[in-house]
Amino acid sequence: MRKIDKLNNGFLNIIERDTAPTRRINRAIIDGEDDIKKLVEEDQNNKRDATFYYMIAVLSIIMSRSLSRKEKTSYAPIIILTKMYSTKNPELFAKKMNKIFVGRGLSGREKTAKNVLNRFIKQGKKVIDKIQRKIIDIRIKARSEIFKDVERLKGSTYKETKKELLKKYNSKSRVTRALRTEAHAELERGKLIQADEFGYTHKIWKTRNDSRVRKTAWHNAVTDKRVPIDSEFRAVGMRAQYPGDVRLPVGERIYCRCFLIME
């Protein structure tokens, strides 16, 4: 697996594991609250996620080709961070960047890195703000089947709605699974924002490359497949724009951990 793929995994793991805001928003949705838009917009992780999308895109550029003088100047803060903290352990690098972004309990060296990261964010503010706005819009609009059920059940109490959802999905774990699956699909839709902002022309379907990857005809066919950015992945009579695409059968979507790499 390429280093940029591993770095991508590292950042995605952080985004996926930080579920506290998602849980609060999901509860509000199930409870039929009207101000979901406000809750989504106030989620502080929106900016972090937009910054990480931007950082992944820049890291991809840095690692894929020789940089022009202008690019070296523009991407200098990230180049500096990769010198300060080795990318040989991508998971650790991503965790370190997250700690530095959050800014709590930093050592002297980490405070210096925080200043470098802030410089990167300031330089890319226009793009990061645009990505953040699109992320928020996607998160407000995104609806899985479970969200559609919630719309139908609005007016019921949280307890009544949850009871109905559990009745349909049979268990609490299945409700959680459905919500997490939609969150992952939203994450991968957001990756296409990078393509729009950075002028990428192609996307590649990647798996986590471990023993948990499902060995289905679809996954076997699309793994490492490269297609134009505005095209679809097609195989065994199915098609999808990104991992988690609602057009895929449930068996290919639920708990899918695949991700896109842009070129």
Buried (B, 14 or more C-beta within 10 A) or exposed (E): EEEBBBBBBBBBBBBBEEBEBBEEBBEBBBBBBEEBEEBBBEBEBBBBBBBBBBBBBBBBBBEEEEBEEEBEEBBBBBBBBBEBBEBEEBBEBBBBBBBBBEEEEBEEEBEBBBEBBBBBBEBBEEBBEBBBBBBBEBBBEBBBBBBEBBEEBEEBEEEEBBEBBEEEBEEEEBBBBBBBBBBBBBBBBBBBBBBBBBEBEBBBBBBBEEEEBBEEEBBEBBBEEEBEBEEEBEBEEBBBBBBBBBEBEEEBBBEBBBBBBBE
